[in-house]
Amino acid sequence: MKITVEIVKENKDGSAVAKVDFDKEGLEMLVQEGLLSIIRRHIEQDENAREGMKLRKSLEKKAGGAKRVVKKNK
């Protein structure tokens, strides 16, 4: 497997332009790891959203079912 990264240009803001070279196995690994990263991030966000919903329901129940009303200024 071959994956090489060459910095072509360093920018003033700290970012850089890079050249990435890889063979077929390197591409397969990069795609696999990228997809796994996306899936893990989605699962984590979903778990956080579920915890937030549980907390919100718990707080609403403790407040007697009262919901917060937000007025928008026009």
CHARMM-style PDB file with segment names, atoms N, HN, CA, C and O in Angstrom:
ATOM      1  N   MET     1       0.851  -1.169   0.000  1.00  0.00      PROA
ATOM      2  CA  MET     1       0.000   0.000   0.000  1.00  0.00      PROA
ATOM      3  C   MET     1       0.899   1.234   0.000  1.00  0.00      PROA
ATOM      4  O   MET     1       1.916   1.284   0.691  1.00  0.00      PROA
ATOM      5  N   LYS     2       0.497   2.223  -0.790  1.00  0.00      PROA
ATOM      6  HN  LYS     2      -0.329   2.182  -1.351  1.00  0.00      PROA
ATOM      7  CA  LYS     2       1.289   3.439  -0.890  1.00  0.00      PROA
ATOM      8  C   LYS     2       0.381   4.656  -0.733  1.00  0.00      PROA
ATOM      9  O   LYS     2      -0.590   4.813  -1.473  1.00  0.00      PROA
ATOM     10  N   ILE     3       0.701   5.516   0.235  1.00  0.00      PROA
ATOM     11  HN  ILE     3       1.490   5.389   0.837  1.00  0.00      PROA
ATOM     12  CA  ILE     3       0.051   6.815   0.386  1.00  0.00      PROA
ATOM     13  C   ILE     3       1.157   7.810   0.737  1.00  0.00      PROA
ATOM     14  O   ILE     3       1.849   7.649   1.742  1.00  0.00      PROA
ATOM     15  N   THR     4       1.316   8.829  -0.090  1.00  0.00      PROA
ATOM     16  HN  THR     4       0.754   8.960  -0.907  1.00  0.00      PROA
ATOM     17  CA  THR     4       2.303   9.869   0.202  1.00  0.00      PROA
ATOM     18  C   THR     4       1.621  11.227   0.118  1.00  0.00      PROA
ATOM     19  O   THR     4       0.744  11.445  -0.719  1.00  0.00      PROA
ATOM     20  N   VAL     5       2.034  12.134   0.993  1.00  0.00      PROA
ATOM     21  HN  VAL     5       2.746  11.957   1.673  1.00  0.00      PROA
ATOM     22  CA  VAL     5       1.510  13.497   1.009  1.00  0.00      PROA
ATOM     23  C   VAL     5       2.689  14.441   0.886  1.00  0.00      PROA
ATOM     24  O   VAL     5       3.649  14.359   1.652  1.00  0.00      PROA
ATOM     25  N   GLU     6       2.608  15.341  -0.090  1.00  0.00      PROA
ATOM     26  HN  GLU     6       1.828  15.407  -0.712  1.00  0.00      PROA
ATOM     27  CA  GLU     6       3.668  16.317  -0.312  1.00  0.00      PROA
ATOM     28  C   GLU     6       3.060  17.714  -0.191  1.00  0.00      PROA
ATOM     29  O   GLU     6       2.098  18.040  -0.886  1.00  0.00      PROA
ATOM     30  N   ILE     7       3.628  18.539   0.699  1.00  0.00      PROA
ATOM     31  HN  ILE     7       4.409  18.275   1.264  1.00  0.00      PROA
ATOM     32  CA  ILE     7       3.173  19.913   0.834  1.00  0.00      PROA
ATOM     33  C   ILE     7       3.719  20.699  -0.356  1.00  0.00      PROA
ATOM     34  O   ILE     7       4.933  20.804  -0.532  1.00  0.00      PROA
ATOM     35  N   VAL     8       2.825  21.245  -1.165  1.00  0.00      PROA
ATOM     36  HN  VAL     8       1.839  21.159  -1.021  1.00  0.00      PROA
ATOM     37  CA  VAL     8       3.214  21.986  -2.359  1.00  0.00      PROA
ATOM     38  C   VAL     8       3.422  23.453  -2.026  1.00  0.00      PROA
ATOM     39  O   VAL     8       4.353  24.087  -2.523  1.00  0.00      PROA
ATOM     40  N   LYS     9       2.539  23.993  -1.170  1.00  0.00      PROA
ATOM     41  HN  LYS     9       1.783  23.478  -0.766  1.00  0.00      PROA
ATOM     42  CA  LYS     9       2.609  25.410  -0.818  1.00  0.00      PROA
ATOM     43  C   LYS     9       2.038  25.609   0.579  1.00  0.00      PROA
ATOM     44  O   LYS     9       0.979  25.074   0.904  1.00  0.00      PROA
ATOM     45  N   GLU    10       2.742  26.382   1.405  1.00  0.00      PROA
ATOM     46  HN  GLU    10       3.603  26.817   1.141  1.00  0.00      PROA
ATOM     47  CA  GLU    10       2.221  26.746   2.715  1.00  0.00      PROA
ATOM     48  C   GLU    10       1.664  28.163   2.630  1.00  0.00      PROA
ATOM     49  O   GLU    10       2.338  29.078   2.155  1.00  0.00      PROA
ATOM     50  N   ASN    11       0.446  28.334   3.087  1.00  0.00      PROA
ATOM     51  HN  ASN    11      -0.102  27.591   3.472  1.00  0.00      PROA
ATOM     52  CA  ASN    11      -0.218  29.628   3.024  1.00  0.00      PROA
ATOM     53  C   ASN    11      -0.011  30.424   4.306  1.00  0.00      PROA
ATOM     54  O   ASN    11       0.306  29.858   5.352  1.00  0.00      PROA
ATOM     55  N   LYS    12      -0.192  31.738   4.219  1.00  0.00      PROA
ATOM     56  HN  LYS    12      -0.449  32.198   3.369  1.00  0.00      PROA
ATOM     57  CA  LYS    12       0.018  32.627   5.367  1.00  0.00      PROA
ATOM     58  C   LYS    12      -0.934  32.331   6.518  1.00  0.00      PROA
ATOM     59  O   LYS    12      -0.598  32.552   7.681  1.00  0.00      PROA
ATOM     60  N   ASP    13      -2.127  31.829   6.190  1.00  0.00      PROA
ATOM     61  HN  ASP    13      -2.400  31.650   5.245  1.00  0.00      PROA
ATOM     62  CA  ASP    13      -3.123  31.565   7.234  1.00  0.00      PROA
ATOM     63  C   ASP    13      -2.907  30.229   7.947  1.00  0.00      PROA
ATOM     64  O   ASP    13      -3.711  29.852   8.798  1.00  0.00      PROA
ATOM     65  N   GLY    14      -1.836  29.513   7.614  1.00  0.00      PROA
ATOM     66  HN  GLY    14      -1.182  29.820   6.922  1.00  0.00      PROA
ATOM     67  CA  GLY    14      -1.535  28.243   8.268  1.00  0.00      PROA
ATOM     68  C   GLY    14      -2.012  27.026   7.491  1.00  0.00      PROA
ATOM     69  O   GLY    14      -1.613  25.901   7.793  1.00  0.00      PROA
ATOM     70  N   SER    15      -2.859  27.241   6.500  1.00  0.00      PROA
ATOM     71  HN  SER    15      -3.183  28.154   6.255  1.00  0.00      PROA
ATOM     72  CA  SER    15      -3.301  26.123   5.668  1.00  0.00      PROA
ATOM     73  C   SER    15      -2.226  25.817   4.635  1.00  0.00      PROA
ATOM     74  O   SER    15      -1.211  26.509   4.554  1.00  0.00      PROA
ATOM     75  N   ALA    16      -2.455  24.787   3.857  1.00  0.00      PROA
ATOM     76  HN  ALA    16      -3.279  24.225   3.923  1.00  0.00      PROA
ATOM     77  CA  ALA    16      -1.465  24.395   2.851  1.00  0.00      PROA
ATOM     78  C   ALA    16      -2.143  23.729   1.664  1.00  0.00      PROA
ATOM     79  O   ALA    16      -3.260  23.220   1.755  1.00  0.00      PROA
ATOM     80  N   VAL    17      -1.429  23.752   0.557  1.00  0.00      PROA
ATOM     81  HN  VAL    17      -0.521  24.166   0.484  1.00  0.00      PROA
ATOM     82  CA  VAL    17      -1.834  23.001  -0.623  1.00  0.00      PROA
ATOM     83  C   VAL    17      -0.976  21.749  -0.627  1.00  0.00      PROA
ATOM     84  O   VAL    17       0.250  21.822  -0.539  1.00  0.00      PROA
ATOM     85  N   ALA    18      -1.631  20.599  -0.728  1.00  0.00      PROA
ATOM     86  HN  ALA    18      -2.626  20.540  -0.798  1.00  0.00      PROA
ATOM     87  CA  ALA    18      -0.892  19.345  -0.655  1.00  0.00      PROA
ATOM     88  C   ALA    18      -1.216  18.467  -1.850  1.00  0.00      PROA
ATOM     89  O   ALA    18      -2.307  18.535  -2.416  1.00  0.00      PROA
ATOM     90  N   LYS    19      -0.262  17.654  -2.217  1.00  0.00      PROA
ATOM     91  HN  LYS    19       0.624  17.599  -1.757  1.00  0.00      PROA
ATOM     92  CA  LYS    19      -0.439  16.663  -3.276  1.00  0.00      PROA
ATOM     93  C   LYS    19      -0.452  15.296  -2.602  1.00  0.00      PROA
ATOM     94  O   LYS    19       0.477  14.939  -1.877  1.00  0.00      PROA
ATOM     95  N   VAL    20      -1.507  14.543  -2.849  1.00  0.00      PROA
ATOM     96  HN  VAL    20      -2.261  14.833  -3.438  1.00  0.00      PROA
ATOM     97  CA  VAL    20      -1.641  13.209  -2.264  1.00  0.00      PROA
ATOM     98  C   VAL    20      -1.530  12.191  -3.388  1.00  0.00      PROA
ATOM     99  O   VAL    20      -2.242  12.279  -4.389  1.00  0.00      PROA
ATOM    100  N   ASP    21      -0.638  11.228  -3.220  1.00  0.00      PROA
ATOM    101  HN  ASP    21      -0.060  11.157  -2.408  1.00  0.00      PROA
ATOM    102  CA  ASP    21      -0.434  10.185  -4.217  1.00  0.00      PROA
ATOM    103  C   ASP    21      -0.659   8.840  -3.537  1.00  0.00      PROA
ATOM    104  O   ASP    21      -0.188   8.609  -2.423  1.00  0.00      PROA
ATOM    105  N   PHE    22      -1.386   7.952  -4.221  1.00  0.00      PROA
ATOM    106  HN  PHE    22      -1.769   8.140  -5.126  1.00  0.00      PROA
ATOM    107  CA  PHE    22      -1.678   6.649  -3.625  1.00  0.00      PROA
ATOM    108  C   PHE    22      -1.876   5.615  -4.712  1.00  0.00      PROA
ATOM    109  O   PHE    22      -2.173   5.939  -5.862  1.00  0.00      PROA
ATOM    110  N   ASP    23      -1.704   4.363  -4.321  1.00  0.00      PROA
ATOM    111  HN  ASP    23      -1.463   4.100  -3.387  1.00  0.00      PROA
ATOM    112  CA  ASP    23      -1.985   3.269  -5.240  1.00  0.00      PROA
ATOM    113  C   ASP    23      -3.407   2.757  -4.976  1.00  0.00      PROA
ATOM    114  O   ASP    23      -4.135   3.332  -4.168  1.00  0.00      PROA
ATOM    115  N   LYS    24      -3.795   1.679  -5.656  1.00  0.00      PROA
ATOM    116  HN  LYS    24      -3.203   1.211  -6.312  1.00  0.00      PROA
ATOM    117  CA  LYS    24      -5.158   1.146  -5.521  1.00  0.00      PROA
ATOM    118  C   LYS    24      -5.478   0.762  -4.074  1.00  0.00      PROA
ATOM    119  O   LYS    24      -6.560   1.073  -3.574  1.00  0.00      PROA
ATOM    120  N   GLU    25      -4.545   0.090  -3.404  1.00  0.00      PROA
ATOM    121  HN  GLU    25      -3.666  -0.162  -3.810  1.00  0.00      PROA
ATOM    122  CA  GLU    25      -4.774  -0.305  -2.006  1.00  0.00      PROA
ATOM    123  C   GLU    25      -4.889   0.916  -1.111  1.00  0.00      PROA
ATOM    124  O   GLU    25      -5.706   0.943  -0.191  1.00  0.00      PROA
ATOM    125  N   GLY    26      -4.068   1.932  -1.379  1.00  0.00      PROA
ATOM    126  HN  GLY    26      -3.404   1.911  -2.126  1.00  0.00      PROA
ATOM    127  CA  GLY    26      -4.141   3.169  -0.596  1.00  0.00      PROA
ATOM    128  C   GLY    26      -5.482   3.851  -0.763  1.00  0.00      PROA
ATOM    129  O   GLY    26      -6.061   4.338   0.208  1.00  0.00      PROA
ATOM    130  N   LEU    27      -5.982   3.891  -2.000  1.00  0.00      PROA
ATOM    131  HN  LEU    27      -5.512   3.495  -2.789  1.00  0.00      PROA
ATOM    132  CA  LEU    27      -7.295   4.482  -2.268  1.00  0.00      PROA
ATOM    133  C   LEU    27      -8.386   3.722  -1.525  1.00  0.00      PROA
ATOM    134  O   LEU    27      -9.261   4.330  -0.908  1.00  0.00      PROA
ATOM    135  N   GLU    28      -8.336   2.401  -1.584  1.00  0.00      PROA
ATOM    136  HN  GLU    28      -7.625   1.907  -2.085  1.00  0.00      PROA
ATOM    137  CA  GLU    28      -9.343   1.589  -0.886  1.00  0.00      PROA
ATOM    138  C   GLU    28      -9.325   1.867   0.607  1.00  0.00      PROA
ATOM    139  O   GLU    28     -10.383   1.977   1.227  1.00  0.00      PROA
ATOM    140  N   MET    29      -8.143   1.981   1.191  1.00  0.00      PROA
ATOM    141  HN  MET    29      -7.284   1.891   0.687  1.00  0.00      PROA
ATOM    142  CA  MET    29      -8.029   2.252   2.622  1.00  0.00      PROA
ATOM    143  C   MET    29      -8.552   3.649   2.960  1.00  0.00      PROA
ATOM    144  O   MET    29      -9.259   3.823   3.953  1.00  0.00      PROA
ATOM    145  N   LEU    30      -8.207   4.647   2.135  1.00  0.00      PROA
ATOM    146  HN  LEU    30      -7.632   4.505   1.329  1.00  0.00      PROA
ATOM    147  CA  LEU    30      -8.671   6.011   2.382  1.00  0.00      PROA
ATOM    148  C   LEU    30     -10.194   6.101   2.303  1.00  0.00      PROA
ATOM    149  O   LEU    30     -10.818   6.748   3.144  1.00  0.00      PROA
ATOM    150  N   VAL    31     -10.791   5.465   1.312  1.00  0.00      PROA
ATOM    151  HN  VAL    31     -10.284   4.939   0.629  1.00  0.00      PROA
ATOM    152  CA  VAL    31     -12.244   5.477   1.172  1.00  0.00      PROA
ATOM    153  C   VAL    31     -12.904   4.748   2.345  1.00  0.00      PROA
ATOM    154  O   VAL    31     -13.884   5.237   2.905  1.00  0.00      PROA
ATOM    155  N   GLN    32     -12.375   3.588   2.715  1.00  0.00      PROA
ATOM    156  HN  GLN    32     -11.578   3.190   2.259  1.00  0.00      PROA
ATOM    157  CA  GLN    32     -12.936   2.812   3.822  1.00  0.00      PROA
ATOM    158  C   GLN    32     -12.873   3.608   5.127  1.00  0.00      PROA
ATOM    159  O   GLN    32     -13.865   3.697   5.850  1.00  0.00      PROA
ATOM    160  N   GLU    33     -11.716   4.180   5.424  1.00  0.00      PROA
ATOM    161  HN  GLU    33     -10.910   4.108   4.836  1.00  0.00      PROA
ATOM    162  CA  GLU    33     -11.567   4.950   6.661  1.00  0.00      PROA
ATOM    163  C   GLU    33     -12.439   6.195   6.653  1.00  0.00      PROA
ATOM    164  O   GLU    33     -12.989   6.583   7.683  1.00  0.00      PROA
ATOM    165  N   GLY    34     -12.566   6.825   5.475  1.00  0.00      PROA
ATOM    166  HN  GLY    34     -12.119   6.509   4.638  1.00  0.00      PROA
ATOM    167  CA  GLY    34     -13.428   8.000   5.364  1.00  0.00      PROA
ATOM    168  C   GLY    34     -14.881   7.663   5.636  1.00  0.00      PROA
ATOM    169  O   GLY    34     -15.560   8.381   6.370  1.00  0.00      PROA
ATOM    170  N   LEU    35     -15.365   6.575   5.050  1.00  0.00      PROA
ATOM    171  HN  LEU    35     -14.813   5.992   4.454  1.00  0.00      PROA
ATOM    172  CA  LEU    35     -16.748   6.155   5.278  1.00  0.00      PROA
ATOM    173  C   LEU    35     -16.987   5.768   6.735  1.00  0.00      PROA
ATOM    174  O   LEU    35     -18.016   6.118   7.314  1.00  0.00      PROA
ATOM    175  N   LEU    36     -16.041   5.052   7.322  1.00  0.00      PROA
ATOM    176  HN  LEU    36     -15.205   4.768   6.852  1.00  0.00      PROA
ATOM    177  CA  LEU    36     -16.183   4.685   8.740  1.00  0.00      PROA
ATOM    178  C   LEU    36     -16.226   5.921   9.626  1.00  0.00      PROA
ATOM    179  O   LEU    36     -16.990   5.967  10.590  1.00  0.00      PROA
ATOM    180  N   SER    37     -15.420   6.911   9.310  1.00  0.00      PROA
ATOM    181  HN  SER    37     -14.800   6.873   8.526  1.00  0.00      PROA
ATOM    182  CA  SER    37     -15.411   8.157  10.072  1.00  0.00      PROA
ATOM    183  C   SER    37     -16.757   8.864   9.987  1.00  0.00      PROA
ATOM    184  O   SER    37     -17.267   9.361  10.991  1.00  0.00      PROA
ATOM    185  N   ILE    38     -17.331   8.909   8.789  1.00  0.00      PROA
ATOM    186  HN  ILE    38     -16.917   8.505   7.973  1.00  0.00      PROA
ATOM    187  CA  ILE    38     -18.643   9.542   8.605  1.00  0.00      PROA
ATOM    188  C   ILE    38     -19.711   8.791   9.392  1.00  0.00      PROA
ATOM    189  O   ILE    38     -20.546   9.414  10.047  1.00  0.00      PROA
ATOM    190  N   ILE    39     -19.694   7.477   9.335  1.00  0.00      PROA
ATOM    191  HN  ILE    39     -19.015   6.971   8.802  1.00  0.00      PROA
ATOM    192  CA  ILE    39     -20.677   6.666  10.056  1.00  0.00      PROA
ATOM    193  C   ILE    39     -20.544   6.866  11.562  1.00  0.00      PROA
ATOM    194  O   ILE    39     -21.544   7.039  12.259  1.00  0.00      PROA
ATOM    195  N   ARG    40     -19.310   6.842  12.064  1.00  0.00      PROA
ATOM    196  HN  ARG    40     -18.497   6.702  11.498  1.00  0.00      PROA
ATOM    197  CA  ARG    40     -19.090   7.042  13.511  1.00  0.00      PROA
ATOM    198  C   ARG    40     -19.605   8.411  13.961  1.00  0.00      PROA
ATOM    199  O   ARG    40     -20.257   8.529  14.999  1.00  0.00      PROA
ATOM    200  N   ARG    41     -19.302   9.448  13.161  1.00  0.00      PROA
ATOM    201  HN  ARG    41     -18.772   9.352  12.318  1.00  0.00      PROA
ATOM    202  CA  ARG    41     -19.738  10.804  13.507  1.00  0.00      PROA
ATOM    203  C   ARG    41     -21.261  10.889  13.522  1.00  0.00      PROA
ATOM    204  O   ARG    41     -21.832  11.526  14.407  1.00  0.00      PROA
ATOM    205  N   HSD    42     -21.921  10.261  12.562  1.00  0.00      PROA
ATOM    206  HN  HSD    42     -21.457   9.743  11.843  1.00  0.00      PROA
ATOM    207  CA  HSD    42     -23.382  10.264  12.508  1.00  0.00      PROA
ATOM    208  C   HSD    42     -23.975   9.559  13.737  1.00  0.00      PROA
ATOM    209  O   HSD    42     -24.918  10.055  14.352  1.00  0.00      PROA
ATOM    210  N   ILE    43     -23.415   8.410  14.081  1.00  0.00      PROA
ATOM    211  HN  ILE    43     -22.648   8.007  13.581  1.00  0.00      PROA
ATOM    212  CA  ILE    43     -23.902   7.671  15.253  1.00  0.00      PROA
ATOM    213  C   ILE    43     -23.745   8.524  16.507  1.00  0.00      PROA
ATOM    214  O   ILE    43     -24.654   8.579  17.336  1.00  0.00      PROA
ATOM    215  N   GLU    44     -22.608   9.185  16.651  1.00  0.00      PROA
ATOM    216  HN  GLU    44     -21.870   9.140  15.977  1.00  0.00      PROA
ATOM    217  CA  GLU    44     -22.363  10.033  17.821  1.00  0.00      PROA
ATOM    218  C   GLU    44     -23.354  11.192  17.873  1.00  0.00      PROA
ATOM    219  O   GLU    44     -23.889  11.502  18.938  1.00  0.00      PROA
ATOM    220  N   GLN    45     -23.602  11.831  16.737  1.00  0.00      PROA
ATOM    221  HN  GLN    45     -23.168  11.579  15.872  1.00  0.00      PROA
ATOM    222  CA  GLN    45     -24.557  12.938  16.703  1.00  0.00      PROA
ATOM    223  C   GLN    45     -25.962  12.450  17.025  1.00  0.00      PROA
ATOM    224  O   GLN    45     -26.709  13.138  17.721  1.00  0.00      PROA
ATOM    225  N   ASP    46     -26.330  11.277  16.532  1.00  0.00      PROA
ATOM    226  HN  ASP    46     -25.723  10.718  15.967  1.00  0.00      PROA
ATOM    227  CA  ASP    46     -27.641  10.711  16.807  1.00  0.00      PROA
ATOM    228  C   ASP    46     -27.789  10.401  18.291  1.00  0.00      PROA
ATOM    229  O   ASP    46     -28.831  10.677  18.885  1.00  0.00      PROA
ATOM    230  N   GLU    47     -26.752   9.829  18.889  1.00  0.00      PROA
ATOM    231  HN  GLU    47     -25.905   9.604  18.407  1.00  0.00      PROA
ATOM    232  CA  GLU    47     -26.790   9.524  20.323  1.00  0.00      PROA
ATOM    233  C   GLU    47     -26.916  10.807  21.137  1.00  0.00      PROA
ATOM    234  O   GLU    47     -27.671  10.853  22.109  1.00  0.00      PROA
ATOM    235  N   ASN    48     -26.177  11.853  20.746  1.00  0.00      PROA
ATOM    236  HN  ASN    48     -25.564  11.815  19.957  1.00  0.00      PROA
ATOM    237  CA  ASN    48     -26.257  13.131  21.454  1.00  0.00      PROA
ATOM    238  C   ASN    48     -27.653  13.737  21.326  1.00  0.00      PROA
ATOM    239  O   ASN    48     -28.177  14.296  22.290  1.00  0.00      PROA
ATOM    240  N   ALA    49     -28.256  13.628  20.143  1.00  0.00      PROA
ATOM    241  HN  ALA    49     -27.831  13.173  19.361  1.00  0.00      PROA
ATOM    242  CA  ALA    49     -29.601  14.159  19.938  1.00  0.00      PROA
ATOM    243  C   ALA    49     -30.609  13.406  20.797  1.00  0.00      PROA
ATOM    244  O   ALA    49     -31.509  14.012  21.378  1.00  0.00      PROA
ATOM    245  N   ARG    50     -30.459  12.087  20.879  1.00  0.00      PROA
ATOM    246  HN  ARG    50     -29.727  11.595  20.407  1.00  0.00      PROA
ATOM    247  CA  ARG    50     -31.374  11.295  21.705  1.00  0.00      PROA
ATOM    248  C   ARG    50     -31.246  11.669  23.182  1.00  0.00      PROA
ATOM    249  O   ARG    50     -32.251  11.770  23.886  1.00  0.00      PROA
ATOM    250  N   GLU    51     -30.019  11.874  23.651  1.00  0.00      PROA
ATOM    251  HN  GLU    51     -29.203  11.792  23.079  1.00  0.00      PROA
ATOM    252  CA  GLU    51     -29.805  12.276  25.045  1.00  0.00      PROA
ATOM    253  C   GLU    51     -30.413  13.648  25.303  1.00  0.00      PROA
ATOM    254  O   GLU    51     -31.004  13.890  26.356  1.00  0.00      PROA
ATOM    255  N   GLY    52     -30.263  14.543  24.332  1.00  0.00      PROA
ATOM    256  HN  GLY    52     -29.783  14.346  23.476  1.00  0.00      PROA
ATOM    257  CA  GLY    52     -30.848  15.880  24.458  1.00  0.00      PROA
ATOM    258  C   GLY    52     -32.361  15.826  24.540  1.00  0.00      PROA
ATOM    259  O   GLY    52     -32.968  16.556  25.323  1.00  0.00      PROA
ATOM    260  N   MET    53     -32.976  14.969  23.740  1.00  0.00      PROA
ATOM    261  HN  MET    53     -32.483  14.375  23.103  1.00  0.00      PROA
ATOM    262  CA  MET    53     -34.435  14.820  23.765  1.00  0.00      PROA
ATOM    263  C   MET    53     -34.895  14.257  25.113  1.00  0.00      PROA
ATOM    264  O   MET    53     -35.900  14.702  25.667  1.00  0.00      PROA
ATOM    265  N   LYS    54     -34.155  13.279  25.633  1.00  0.00      PROA
ATOM    266  HN  LYS    54     -33.339  12.918  25.182  1.00  0.00      PROA
ATOM    267  CA  LYS    54     -34.510  12.710  26.942  1.00  0.00      PROA
ATOM    268  C   LYS    54     -34.426  13.776  28.020  1.00  0.00      PROA
ATOM    269  O   LYS    54     -35.313  13.878  28.868  1.00  0.00      PROA
ATOM    270  N   LEU    55     -33.360  14.573  27.992  1.00  0.00      PROA
ATOM    271  HN  LEU    55     -32.639  14.490  27.303  1.00  0.00      PROA
ATOM    272  CA  LEU    55     -33.188  15.632  28.983  1.00  0.00      PROA
ATOM    273  C   LEU    55     -34.300  16.658  28.867  1.00  0.00      PROA
ATOM    274  O   LEU    55     -34.853  17.088  29.880  1.00  0.00      PROA
ATOM    275  N   ARG    56     -34.632  17.053  27.658  1.00  0.00      PROA
ATOM    276  HN  ARG    56     -34.182  16.704  26.835  1.00  0.00      PROA
ATOM    277  CA  ARG    56     -35.694  18.032  27.446  1.00  0.00      PROA
ATOM    278  C   ARG    56     -37.022  17.519  27.984  1.00  0.00      PROA
ATOM    279  O   ARG    56     -37.733  18.249  28.674  1.00  0.00      PROA
ATOM    280  N   LYS    57     -37.370  16.259  27.672  1.00  0.00      PROA
ATOM    281  HN  LYS    57     -36.793  15.665  27.111  1.00  0.00      PROA
ATOM    282  CA  LYS    57     -38.622  15.684  28.164  1.00  0.00      PROA
ATOM    283  C   LYS    57     -38.645  15.622  29.681  1.00  0.00      PROA
ATOM    284  O   LYS    57     -39.673  15.883  30.306  1.00  0.00      PROA
ATOM    285  N   SER    58     -37.503  15.273  30.270  1.00  0.00      PROA
ATOM    286  HN  SER    58     -36.668  15.061  29.762  1.00  0.00      PROA
ATOM    287  CA  SER    58     -37.403  15.204  31.719  1.00  0.00      PROA
ATOM    288  C   SER    58     -37.623  16.575  32.348  1.00  0.00      PROA
ATOM    289  O   SER    58     -38.330  16.698  33.348  1.00  0.00      PROA
ATOM    290  N   LEU    59     -37.015  17.607  31.760  1.00  0.00      PROA
ATOM    291  HN  LEU    59     -36.441  17.507  30.948  1.00  0.00      PROA
ATOM    292  CA  LEU    59     -37.169  18.957  32.288  1.00  0.00      PROA
ATOM    293  C   LEU    59     -38.593  19.465  32.114  1.00  0.00      PROA
ATOM    294  O   LEU    59     -39.122  20.140  32.997  1.00  0.00      PROA
ATOM    295  N   GLU    60     -39.218  19.146  30.980  1.00  0.00      PROA
ATOM    296  HN  GLU    60     -38.787  18.598  30.263  1.00  0.00      PROA
ATOM    297  CA  GLU    60     -40.609  19.548  30.752  1.00  0.00      PROA
ATOM    298  C   GLU    60     -41.538  18.867  31.756  1.00  0.00      PROA
ATOM    299  O   GLU    60     -42.489  19.472  32.251  1.00  0.00      PROA
ATOM    300  N   LYS    61     -41.248  17.607  32.045  1.00  0.00      PROA
ATOM    301  HN  LYS    61     -40.475  17.116  31.643  1.00  0.00      PROA
ATOM    302  CA  LYS    61     -42.071  16.865  32.998  1.00  0.00      PROA
ATOM    303  C   LYS    61     -41.954  17.480  34.391  1.00  0.00      PROA
ATOM    304  O   LYS    61     -42.951  17.634  35.097  1.00  0.00      PROA
ATOM    305  N   LYS    62     -40.720  17.831  34.781  1.00  0.00      PROA
ATOM    306  HN  LYS    62     -39.910  17.707  34.208  1.00  0.00      PROA
ATOM    307  CA  LYS    62     -40.496  18.456  36.090  1.00  0.00      PROA
ATOM    308  C   LYS    62     -41.157  19.819  36.169  1.00  0.00      PROA
ATOM    309  O   LYS    62     -41.567  20.241  37.250  1.00  0.00      PROA
ATOM    310  N   ALA    63     -41.269  20.514  35.048  1.00  0.00      PROA
ATOM    311  HN  ALA    63     -40.936  20.171  34.170  1.00  0.00      PROA
ATOM    312  CA  ALA    63     -41.877  21.843  35.022  1.00  0.00      PROA
ATOM    313  C   ALA    63     -43.390  21.755  34.876  1.00  0.00      PROA
ATOM    314  O   ALA    63     -44.056  22.776  34.706  1.00  0.00      PROA
ATOM    315  N   GLY    64     -43.925  20.574  34.938  1.00  0.00      PROA
ATOM    316  HN  GLY    64     -43.384  19.745  35.076  1.00  0.00      PROA
ATOM    317  CA  GLY    64     -45.367  20.401  34.836  1.00  0.00      PROA
ATOM    318  C   GLY    64     -45.882  20.497  33.418  1.00  0.00      PROA
ATOM    319  O   GLY    64     -47.038  20.850  33.185  1.00  0.00      PROA
ATOM    320  N   GLY    65     -45.036  20.187  32.494  1.00  0.00      PROA
ATOM    321  HN  GLY    65     -44.097  19.900  32.682  1.00  0.00      PROA
ATOM    322  CA  GLY    65     -45.466  20.197  31.103  1.00  0.00      PROA
ATOM    323  C   GLY    65     -45.411  21.566  30.458  1.00  0.00      PROA
ATOM    324  O   GLY    65     -45.747  21.711  29.283  1.00  0.00      PROA
ATOM    325  N   ALA    66     -44.991  22.580  31.215  1.00  0.00      PROA
ATOM    326  HN  ALA    66     -44.718  22.462  32.170  1.00  0.00      PROA
ATOM    327  CA  ALA    66     -44.904  23.929  30.648  1.00  0.00      PROA
ATOM    328  C   ALA    66     -43.817  23.980  29.590  1.00  0.00      PROA
ATOM    329  O   ALA    66     -42.719  23.445  29.750  1.00  0.00      PROA
ATOM    330  N   LYS    67     -44.171  24.644  28.507  1.00  0.00      PROA
ATOM    331  HN  LYS    67     -45.063  25.078  28.377  1.00  0.00      PROA
ATOM    332  CA  LYS    67     -43.176  24.800  27.433  1.00  0.00      PROA
ATOM    333  C   LYS    67     -42.771  26.261  27.352  1.00  0.00      PROA
ATOM    334  O   LYS    67     -43.559  27.167  27.625  1.00  0.00      PROA
ATOM    335  N   ARG    68     -41.538  26.457  26.974  1.00  0.00      PROA
ATOM    336  HN  ARG    68     -40.898  25.721  26.752  1.00  0.00      PROA
ATOM    337  CA  ARG    68     -40.984  27.799  26.855  1.00  0.00      PROA
ATOM    338  C   ARG    68     -41.498  28.454  25.573  1.00  0.00      PROA
ATOM    339  O   ARG    68     -41.495  27.846  24.503  1.00  0.00      PROA
ATOM    340  N   VAL    69     -41.939  29.708  25.705  1.00  0.00      PROA
ATOM    341  HN  VAL    69     -41.941  30.202  26.575  1.00  0.00      PROA
ATOM    342  CA  VAL    69     -42.423  30.451  24.562  1.00  0.00      PROA
ATOM    343  C   VAL    69     -41.425  31.553  24.272  1.00  0.00      PROA
ATOM    344  O   VAL    69     -41.052  32.310  25.169  1.00  0.00      PROA
ATOM    345  N   VAL    70     -40.994  31.647  23.039  1.00  0.00      PROA
ATOM    346  HN  VAL    70     -41.297  31.032  22.311  1.00  0.00      PROA
ATOM    347  CA  VAL    70     -40.035  32.665  22.638  1.00  0.00      PROA
ATOM    348  C   VAL    70     -40.729  33.610  21.676  1.00  0.00      PROA
ATOM    349  O   VAL    70     -41.261  33.188  20.649  1.00  0.00      PROA
ATOM    350  N   LYS    71     -40.721  34.900  22.017  1.00  0.00      PROA
ATOM    351  HN  LYS    71     -40.289  35.243  22.851  1.00  0.00      PROA
ATOM    352  CA  LYS    71     -41.322  35.905  21.137  1.00  0.00      PROA
ATOM    353  C   LYS    71     -40.238  36.464  20.239  1.00  0.00      PROA
ATOM    354  O   LYS    71     -39.128  36.763  20.678  1.00  0.00      PROA
ATOM    355  N   LYS    72     -40.588  36.597  18.974  1.00  0.00      PROA
ATOM    356  HN  LYS    72     -41.490  36.355  18.617  1.00  0.00      PROA
ATOM    357  CA  LYS    72     -39.651  37.171  18.007  1.00  0.00      PROA
ATOM    358  C   LYS    72     -39.989  38.641  17.819  1.00  0.00      PROA
ATOM    359  O   LYS    72     -41.149  38.995  17.608  1.00  0.00      PROA
ATOM    360  N   ASN    73     -38.983  39.491  17.893  1.00  0.00      PROA
ATOM    361  HN  ASN    73     -38.041  39.203  18.064  1.00  0.00      PROA
ATOM    362  CA  ASN    73     -39.175  40.911  17.638  1.00  0.00      PROA
ATOM    363  C   ASN    73     -39.155  41.158  16.147  1.00  0.00      PROA
ATOM    364  O   ASN    73     -38.302  40.635  15.430  1.00  0.00      PROA
ATOM    365  N   LYS    74     -40.094  41.951  15.688  1.00  0.00      PROA
ATOM    366  HN  LYS    74     -40.787  42.376  16.271  1.00  0.00      PROA
ATOM    367  CA  LYS    74     -40.141  42.265  14.255  1.00  0.00      PROA
ATOM    368  C   LYS    74     -39.635  43.646  13.992  1.00  0.00      PROA
ATOM    369  OT1 LYS    74     -39.601  44.083  12.841  1.00  0.00      PROA
TER     370      LYS     74
END
